[in-house]
Amino acid sequence: MTAKPLYIIPARGGSKGIPRKNIKPFMGRPLIAYSIDAALAGGDTVERVILSTDDDEIAATAESLGLPVPYRRPSALATDTAGSREVILDAMDWADGQGIDYDAVVLLQPTSPLRRRKDIDRALALYDPAEVDMVVSVTPAACNPYYDCFETDPATGLLHVSKGDGLLTRRQDAPPAWQYNGAVYVINPQSIRQMALGAMPRRRPVEMPRERSVDLDTPLDWAVAEMIASQL
Protein backbone atom coordinates (compact mmCIF):
# COMPACT_ATOMS: atom_id res chain seq x y z
CA MET A 1 0.00 0.00 0.00
CA THR A 2 1.25 3.49 -0.83
CA ALA A 3 1.94 5.37 2.39
CA LYS A 4 2.86 8.90 3.37
CA PRO A 5 5.74 8.11 5.73
CA LEU A 6 7.16 10.25 8.49
CA TYR A 7 10.74 9.10 9.07
CA ILE A 8 12.12 9.37 12.60
CA ILE A 9 15.84 8.79 13.19
CA PRO A 10 16.57 8.67 16.94
CA ALA A 11 20.10 9.85 17.78
CA ARG A 12 20.62 11.06 21.33
CA GLY A 13 24.00 12.30 22.46
CA GLY A 14 24.58 9.88 25.32
CA SER A 15 25.86 6.42 24.44
CA LYS A 16 27.63 4.15 26.89
CA GLY A 17 28.37 1.02 24.82
CA ILE A 18 30.04 2.95 21.99
CA PRO A 19 30.71 6.58 22.99
CA ARG A 20 29.39 9.15 20.50
CA LYS A 21 28.42 6.29 18.21
CA ASN A 22 25.86 8.22 16.17
CA ILE A 23 28.58 10.39 14.62
CA LYS A 24 31.47 7.94 14.93
CA PRO A 25 32.90 7.16 11.46
CA PHE A 26 31.65 3.86 10.07
CA MET A 27 33.43 2.91 6.86
CA GLY A 28 34.59 6.53 6.63
CA ARG A 29 31.22 8.24 7.18
CA PRO A 30 29.29 9.31 10.31
CA LEU A 31 27.02 6.48 11.39
CA ILE A 32 23.85 8.56 11.06
CA ALA A 33 24.65 9.19 7.38
CA TYR A 34 23.43 5.72 6.43
CA SER A 35 19.98 6.19 7.96
CA ILE A 36 19.64 9.71 6.56
CA ASP A 37 20.57 8.45 3.08
CA ALA A 38 18.12 5.56 3.34
CA ALA A 39 15.27 7.88 4.33
CA LEU A 40 15.94 10.47 1.64
CA ALA A 41 16.44 7.83 -1.07
CA GLY A 42 12.68 7.26 -1.11
CA GLY A 43 12.12 10.61 -2.78
CA ASP A 44 10.30 12.16 0.17
CA THR A 45 11.01 15.77 1.10
CA VAL A 46 13.37 16.58 3.95
CA GLU A 47 10.39 17.85 5.95
CA ARG A 48 9.27 14.24 6.32
CA VAL A 49 12.59 13.17 7.85
CA ILE A 50 13.00 14.06 11.53
CA LEU A 51 16.30 13.60 13.32
CA SER A 52 15.42 13.24 16.98
CA THR A 53 18.45 14.46 18.91
CA ASP A 54 19.30 16.55 21.94
CA ASP A 55 22.91 17.00 20.82
CA ASP A 56 24.28 20.03 18.94
CA GLU A 57 27.15 18.13 17.35
CA ILE A 58 24.88 15.37 16.06
CA ALA A 59 22.49 18.00 14.68
CA ALA A 60 25.34 19.83 12.96
CA THR A 61 26.60 16.57 11.45
CA ALA A 62 23.14 15.80 10.06
CA GLU A 63 22.87 19.28 8.59
CA SER A 64 26.26 18.85 6.92
CA LEU A 65 24.81 15.72 5.32
CA GLY A 66 21.91 17.67 3.85
CA LEU A 67 19.23 17.14 6.51
CA PRO A 68 17.88 20.24 8.29
CA VAL A 69 17.27 19.69 12.02
CA PRO A 70 14.54 22.10 13.13
CA TYR A 71 13.28 19.77 15.89
CA ARG A 72 15.16 19.05 19.11
CA ARG A 73 14.40 16.21 21.48
CA PRO A 74 13.63 17.39 25.03
CA SER A 75 16.36 16.54 27.55
CA ALA A 76 13.86 14.51 29.58
CA LEU A 77 13.61 12.12 26.60
CA ALA A 78 17.39 11.82 26.14
CA THR A 79 18.13 9.72 29.22
CA ASP A 80 19.03 6.04 29.44
CA THR A 81 15.53 5.30 30.75
CA ALA A 82 13.55 7.18 28.08
CA GLY A 83 11.33 4.82 26.09
CA SER A 84 11.15 4.57 22.31
CA ARG A 85 7.41 5.19 22.32
CA GLU A 86 7.73 8.49 24.16
CA VAL A 87 10.51 9.61 21.79
CA ILE A 88 8.37 8.75 18.76
CA LEU A 89 5.26 10.44 20.15
CA ASP A 90 7.13 13.67 20.87
CA ALA A 91 8.45 13.80 17.30
CA MET A 92 4.96 13.04 15.98
CA ASP A 93 3.48 15.85 18.08
CA TRP A 94 6.06 18.24 16.62
CA ALA A 95 5.27 17.09 13.07
CA ASP A 96 1.56 17.54 13.73
CA GLY A 97 2.23 21.07 14.91
CA GLN A 98 4.10 21.77 11.67
CA GLY A 99 1.16 20.56 9.58
CA ILE A 100 3.06 17.58 8.16
CA ASP A 101 0.63 15.01 6.77
CA TYR A 102 1.55 11.35 7.22
CA ASP A 103 -0.13 7.97 7.66
CA ALA A 104 2.88 5.88 8.69
CA VAL A 105 5.83 6.39 11.01
CA VAL A 106 9.08 4.81 9.83
CA LEU A 107 11.58 4.40 12.66
CA LEU A 108 15.16 4.07 11.41
CA GLN A 109 17.69 3.40 14.14
CA PRO A 110 21.20 4.57 13.21
CA THR A 111 22.65 1.38 14.65
CA SER A 112 21.60 -0.54 11.51
CA PRO A 113 23.98 0.86 8.88
CA LEU A 114 23.67 -2.16 6.56
CA ARG A 115 19.96 -1.53 6.04
CA ARG A 116 19.20 -0.66 2.41
CA ARG A 117 16.47 1.44 0.89
CA LYS A 118 14.91 -1.68 -0.60
CA ASP A 119 14.36 -3.01 2.93
CA ILE A 120 12.31 0.08 3.78
CA ASP A 121 10.37 -0.12 0.53
CA ARG A 122 9.52 -3.78 1.11
CA ALA A 123 8.25 -2.93 4.59
CA LEU A 124 6.16 -0.03 3.28
CA ALA A 125 4.68 -2.32 0.61
CA LEU A 126 3.39 -4.61 3.38
CA TYR A 127 1.93 -1.76 5.42
CA ASP A 128 -1.84 -1.33 5.53
CA PRO A 129 -3.15 0.70 8.48
CA ALA A 130 -6.46 -1.15 8.32
CA GLU A 131 -4.73 -4.49 8.86
CA VAL A 132 -1.54 -3.98 10.88
CA ASP A 133 -0.19 -2.02 13.81
CA MET A 134 3.38 -2.39 12.62
CA VAL A 135 5.59 -3.92 9.94
CA VAL A 136 8.96 -4.84 11.45
CA SER A 137 12.17 -6.19 9.96
CA VAL A 138 13.25 -9.61 11.17
CA THR A 139 15.96 -12.16 10.51
CA PRO A 140 16.07 -15.92 11.23
CA ALA A 141 16.54 -16.35 14.97
CA ALA A 142 19.91 -17.51 16.25
CA CYS A 143 18.16 -20.29 18.17
CA ASN A 144 14.81 -22.00 17.66
CA PRO A 145 12.49 -22.54 20.67
CA TYR A 146 11.38 -25.90 19.26
CA TYR A 147 14.90 -27.18 18.71
CA ASP A 148 17.86 -25.56 20.46
CA CYS A 149 16.47 -22.88 22.78
CA PHE A 150 16.04 -24.10 26.35
CA GLU A 151 14.66 -22.89 29.67
CA THR A 152 15.49 -23.91 33.22
CA ASP A 153 12.78 -25.62 35.25
CA PRO A 154 12.45 -23.51 38.43
CA ALA A 155 11.69 -26.56 40.56
CA THR A 156 14.48 -28.88 39.41
CA GLY A 157 17.03 -26.59 37.80
CA LEU A 158 17.04 -28.86 34.74
CA LEU A 159 16.77 -27.75 31.14
CA HIS A 160 13.74 -28.29 28.94
CA VAL A 161 13.13 -27.15 25.38
CA SER A 162 11.23 -23.85 25.29
CA LYS A 163 8.41 -25.08 23.03
CA GLY A 164 7.22 -28.47 21.85
CA ASP A 165 8.17 -31.93 23.03
CA GLY A 166 11.90 -31.65 22.33
CA LEU A 167 11.92 -34.64 20.00
CA LEU A 168 12.96 -32.85 16.81
CA THR A 169 16.33 -34.01 15.56
CA ARG A 170 16.73 -31.59 12.64
CA ARG A 171 16.49 -27.81 12.83
CA GLN A 172 14.82 -27.63 9.42
CA ASP A 173 11.86 -29.61 10.77
CA ALA A 174 11.11 -26.93 13.38
CA PRO A 175 8.69 -24.08 12.65
CA PRO A 176 10.63 -20.98 11.60
CA ALA A 177 11.52 -18.57 14.38
CA TRP A 178 12.36 -14.90 13.89
CA GLN A 179 14.01 -12.13 15.84
CA TYR A 180 13.82 -8.38 15.42
CA ASN A 181 16.95 -6.96 13.83
CA GLY A 182 16.21 -3.33 14.71
CA ALA A 183 16.57 -2.00 11.16
CA VAL A 184 13.05 -0.99 10.03
CA TYR A 185 9.81 -0.31 11.88
CA VAL A 186 6.80 0.94 9.92
CA ILE A 187 4.29 1.94 12.57
CA ASN A 188 0.61 2.80 12.42
CA PRO A 189 0.34 6.29 14.01
CA GLN A 190 -3.03 5.52 15.62
CA SER A 191 -1.68 2.31 17.12
CA ILE A 192 1.35 3.89 18.77
CA ARG A 193 -0.83 6.60 20.28
CA GLN A 194 -2.83 3.85 21.94
CA MET A 195 -0.21 1.29 23.01
CA ALA A 196 3.47 0.45 23.38
CA LEU A 197 5.34 -1.22 20.51
CA GLY A 198 5.57 -4.49 22.40
CA ALA A 199 1.82 -4.53 23.04
CA MET A 200 0.82 -4.28 19.39
CA PRO A 201 -1.01 -7.48 18.41
CA ARG A 202 -0.88 -7.05 14.62
CA ARG A 203 2.80 -7.19 13.67
CA ARG A 204 3.75 -8.19 10.14
CA PRO A 205 7.35 -9.32 9.47
CA VAL A 206 9.60 -8.35 6.60
CA GLU A 207 12.68 -10.55 6.34
CA MET A 208 16.23 -9.26 6.01
CA PRO A 209 19.28 -11.49 5.52
CA ARG A 210 21.34 -12.23 8.60
CA GLU A 211 24.52 -10.76 7.11
CA ARG A 212 22.90 -7.31 6.97
CA SER A 213 21.02 -7.61 10.26
CA VAL A 214 23.73 -6.05 12.39
CA ASP A 215 22.74 -3.87 15.36
CA LEU A 216 25.66 -1.89 16.75
CA ASP A 217 25.74 -1.98 20.54
CA THR A 218 29.34 -2.85 21.44
CA PRO A 219 32.80 -2.23 19.94
CA LEU A 220 32.83 -5.88 18.86
CA ASP A 221 29.56 -5.36 16.96
CA TRP A 222 31.18 -2.38 15.26
CA ALA A 223 34.28 -4.30 14.20
CA VAL A 224 32.22 -7.20 12.86
CA ALA A 225 29.87 -4.87 10.98
CA GLU A 226 32.73 -3.03 9.27
CA MET A 227 34.21 -6.37 8.24
CA ILE A 228 30.86 -7.44 6.76
CA ALA A 229 30.37 -4.06 5.07
CA SER A 230 33.76 -4.30 3.43
CA GLN A 231 32.72 -7.59 1.85
CA LEU A 232 29.24 -6.60 0.67
Backbone torsions as a table, in degrees:
resi	resn	phi	psi	omega
1	MET	NA	137.1	177.0
2	THR	-70.6	128.6	-178.3
3	ALA	-121.6	160.4	171.8
4	LYS	-106.7	91.9	-171.5
5	PRO	-82.5	145.3	167.5
6	LEU	-109.8	114.6	-178.5
7	TYR	-88.3	131.6	176.0
8	ILE	-123.0	122.4	178.6
9	ILE	-112.7	105.5	-177.8
10	PRO	-82.9	125.9	-175.6
11	ALA	-149.6	75.5	179.2
12	ARG	-76.3	162.9	-175.7
13	GLY	-75.2	-35.0	-177.2
14	GLY	-79.3	132.6	177.2
15	SER	-153.7	117.7	-175.6
16	LYS	-89.2	-40.6	-176.3
17	GLY	-64.4	-45.3	178.2
18	ILE	-133.1	98.3	-176.4
19	PRO	-54.1	133.4	177.2
20	ARG	55.7	34.9	-170.6
21	LYS	-63.8	-30.3	-175.2
22	ASN	-65.3	-23.2	177.5
23	ILE	-118.3	6.6	175.9
24	LYS	-67.4	136.6	-178.9
25	PRO	-65.0	126.1	173.5
26	PHE	-118.1	116.5	-175.3
27	MET	52.8	37.7	174.2
28	GLY	89.4	-1.4	-179.1
29	ARG	-129.8	152.3	175.6
30	PRO	-57.9	140.7	-175.4
31	LEU	-54.5	-41.1	-176.7
32	ILE	-65.7	-17.0	-178.9
33	ALA	-58.7	-35.4	-175.0
34	TYR	-69.9	-37.3	177.6
35	SER	-74.6	-38.5	176.8
36	ILE	-61.7	-47.0	179.1
37	ASP	-59.7	-42.7	-177.8
38	ALA	-64.5	-39.2	179.3
39	ALA	-67.6	-48.6	-176.1
40	LEU	-71.0	-21.5	-179.1
41	ALA	-67.3	-12.8	179.1
42	GLY	-80.2	-5.6	178.4
43	GLY	88.9	1.5	177.9
44	ASP	-75.8	157.6	179.7
45	THR	-74.2	158.8	-178.3
46	VAL	-63.1	-22.8	179.5
47	GLU	-64.3	-22.8	-179.7
48	ARG	-87.9	-0.5	-179.2
49	VAL	-113.7	114.0	-177.2
50	ILE	-110.6	119.8	169.6
51	LEU	-88.5	118.2	-179.2
52	SER	-96.6	97.8	-179.3
53	THR	-140.7	154.7	174.6
54	ASP	-106.6	2.3	-165.9
55	ASP	-110.5	126.5	-177.4
56	ASP	-64.5	-39.4	-177.7
57	GLU	-68.7	-39.2	177.2
58	ILE	-64.9	-42.4	178.2
59	ALA	-61.9	-42.8	179.8
60	ALA	-65.0	-37.1	178.0
61	THR	-64.1	-44.2	178.9
62	ALA	-62.0	-41.5	179.9
63	GLU	-65.7	-33.6	176.8
64	SER	-68.7	-19.4	178.3
65	LEU	-92.7	3.2	176.1
66	GLY	98.8	9.6	179.9
67	LEU	-112.5	111.0	174.0
68	PRO	-61.2	147.9	-178.5
69	VAL	-127.3	75.9	179.9
70	PRO	-78.7	-19.2	-178.3
71	TYR	-100.2	140.4	174.1
72	ARG	-124.5	137.1	178.8
73	ARG	-73.5	133.5	176.5
74	PRO	-60.5	146.7	-178.1
75	SER	-60.3	-30.4	179.5
76	ALA	-64.4	-21.0	179.7
77	LEU	-103.3	15.0	-179.4
78	ALA	-115.5	21.1	179.7
79	THR	-94.7	170.9	178.3
80	ASP	-64.8	-23.2	-174.9
81	THR	-97.8	-4.3	-179.6
82	ALA	-66.5	136.1	-177.8
83	GLY	-88.6	154.3	179.7
84	SER	-61.6	-38.7	-177.5
85	ARG	-62.3	-44.5	-179.3
86	GLU	-64.1	-38.3	178.1
87	VAL	-63.4	-44.9	-179.9
88	ILE	-64.5	-45.5	-178.0
89	LEU	-62.0	-38.9	179.5
90	ASP	-64.4	-41.5	177.4
91	ALA	-66.5	-38.0	176.6
92	MET	-63.0	-43.9	179.2
93	ASP	-59.7	-40.8	178.5
94	TRP	-64.3	-44.6	179.1
95	ALA	-61.8	-40.8	177.7
96	ASP	-60.5	-41.9	179.3
97	GLY	-65.8	-24.1	178.1
98	GLN	-88.8	-1.9	-179.6
99	GLY	76.0	22.2	179.3
100	ILE	-80.1	125.7	-178.3
101	ASP	-92.9	129.0	179.8
102	TYR	-154.1	155.9	176.6
103	ASP	-129.5	8.9	175.4
104	ALA	-152.0	144.4	174.0
105	VAL	-109.5	123.6	179.4
106	VAL	-108.1	110.4	178.8
107	LEU	-91.2	121.4	179.6
108	LEU	-120.8	103.9	179.5
109	GLN	-78.8	131.5	-178.1
110	PRO	-60.6	-19.1	-176.3
111	THR	-75.5	7.8	177.0
112	SER	-119.7	69.1	-174.2
113	PRO	-71.6	-14.8	-179.1
114	LEU	-92.0	2.3	170.8
115	ARG	-61.7	142.4	178.1
116	ARG	-117.1	161.6	-179.5
117	ARG	-59.2	-34.8	-178.7
118	LYS	-63.8	-27.3	176.8
119	ASP	-66.9	-40.7	177.6
120	ILE	-66.4	-44.3	-178.5
121	ASP	-63.3	-38.1	178.2
122	ARG	-66.2	-38.0	177.7
123	ALA	-67.2	-43.3	178.6
124	LEU	-62.6	-35.2	179.8
125	ALA	-65.6	-25.5	-179.8
126	LEU	-91.0	-5.4	-174.7
127	TYR	-84.7	126.4	172.3
128	ASP	-140.3	110.9	-175.1
129	PRO	-61.4	-18.9	177.7
130	ALA	-78.9	-16.5	-173.7
131	GLU	-117.0	-26.1	-173.9
132	VAL	-132.3	153.7	170.6
133	ASP	-89.2	-29.1	-175.8
134	MET	-162.3	142.9	165.7
135	VAL	-108.7	128.4	-173.6
136	VAL	-132.1	140.3	179.9
137	SER	-77.2	138.1	-179.0
138	VAL	-134.8	166.5	174.2
139	THR	-140.5	155.9	177.8
140	PRO	-52.9	132.8	-175.6
141	ALA	-66.0	146.9	179.5
142	ALA	-64.5	-30.7	174.2
143	CYS	-133.9	156.3	-176.6
144	ASN	-112.3	127.0	-176.1
145	PRO	-64.9	-16.1	177.8
146	TYR	-90.9	-10.6	-170.5
147	TYR	-128.5	-57.8	-174.3
148	ASP	-133.9	27.0	172.6
149	CYS	-116.4	122.7	-170.8
150	PHE	-122.3	156.5	174.7
151	GLU	-123.1	160.3	179.0
152	THR	-98.6	128.0	176.3
153	ASP	-68.3	121.4	-176.2
154	PRO	-64.1	-24.1	-178.3
155	ALA	-83.1	-38.3	-174.2
156	THR	-109.1	-18.7	-175.4
157	GLY	77.4	7.1	-178.9
158	LEU	-93.6	156.4	-179.1
159	LEU	-83.2	144.8	168.5
160	HIS	-142.0	149.2	-178.4
161	VAL	-61.1	144.7	-173.3
162	SER	-64.8	-39.4	-179.2
163	LYS	-138.0	149.5	177.3
164	GLY	84.0	-169.6	-175.3
165	ASP	-94.9	-4.2	177.8
166	GLY	76.8	13.6	-175.6
167	LEU	-96.6	-2.9	178.9
168	LEU	-68.2	135.4	-179.5
169	THR	-109.0	-7.4	178.7
170	ARG	-131.6	132.4	-178.7
171	ARG	-59.3	-36.7	-176.2
172	GLN	-67.2	-14.2	176.9
173	ASP	-85.2	-11.4	-179.6
174	ALA	-81.3	148.7	173.6
175	PRO	-58.3	144.3	-179.5
176	PRO	-62.5	142.8	177.0
177	ALA	-123.7	143.9	-174.4
178	TRP	-125.8	156.6	170.7
179	GLN	-134.3	146.9	175.5
180	TYR	-60.4	143.0	174.2
181	ASN	-110.6	-1.8	173.6
182	GLY	79.6	4.8	-171.6
183	ALA	-84.6	-45.3	-174.1
184	VAL	-138.1	129.3	171.0
185	TYR	-129.2	118.9	172.5
186	VAL	-106.9	113.7	-166.4
187	ILE	-116.5	136.8	174.3
188	ASN	-71.5	118.7	-176.8
189	PRO	-57.6	-38.7	179.0
190	GLN	-65.9	-36.9	-178.4
191	SER	-65.8	-44.8	-176.3
192	ILE	-72.1	-21.4	174.3
193	ARG	-74.7	-16.5	-177.1
194	GLN	-103.5	-24.7	-172.4
195	MET	-156.8	162.6	176.9
196	ALA	-72.2	159.8	-179.7
197	LEU	-57.1	-42.5	-177.3
198	GLY	-70.9	-15.1	-179.4
199	ALA	-93.4	-4.7	-176.9
200	MET	-70.7	122.6	-176.0
201	PRO	-81.5	-21.8	-173.6
202	ARG	-109.3	85.3	-178.4
203	ARG	-114.3	122.1	-178.2
204	ARG	-105.5	130.7	-177.7
205	PRO	-87.5	149.2	168.0
206	VAL	-128.7	122.6	-171.5
207	GLU	-81.9	139.2	170.3
208	MET	-123.0	148.1	180.0
209	PRO	-66.6	150.6	-176.1
210	ARG	-61.6	-34.4	-175.4
211	GLU	-68.0	-19.4	176.8
212	ARG	-107.2	7.2	-177.3
213	SER	-95.4	43.7	178.8
214	VAL	-82.3	145.2	177.3
215	ASP	-133.5	109.9	-169.9
216	LEU	-79.4	113.5	179.8
217	ASP	-128.8	-27.0	-178.1
218	THR	-131.1	163.4	175.3
219	PRO	-57.6	-33.0	177.0
220	LEU	-65.1	-43.0	175.8
221	ASP	-55.0	-42.9	-176.9
222	TRP	-63.4	-46.3	-178.4
223	ALA	-63.3	-43.0	179.2
224	VAL	-64.3	-42.7	-178.4
225	ALA	-63.9	-40.0	178.7
226	GLU	-67.1	-35.3	176.9
227	MET	-64.4	-43.6	178.0
228	ILE	-64.4	-44.7	-178.4
229	ALA	-60.7	-35.3	-179.6
230	SER	-68.7	-20.4	-179.1
231	GLN	-95.3	-19.3	-175.2
232	LEU	-81.3	NA	NA
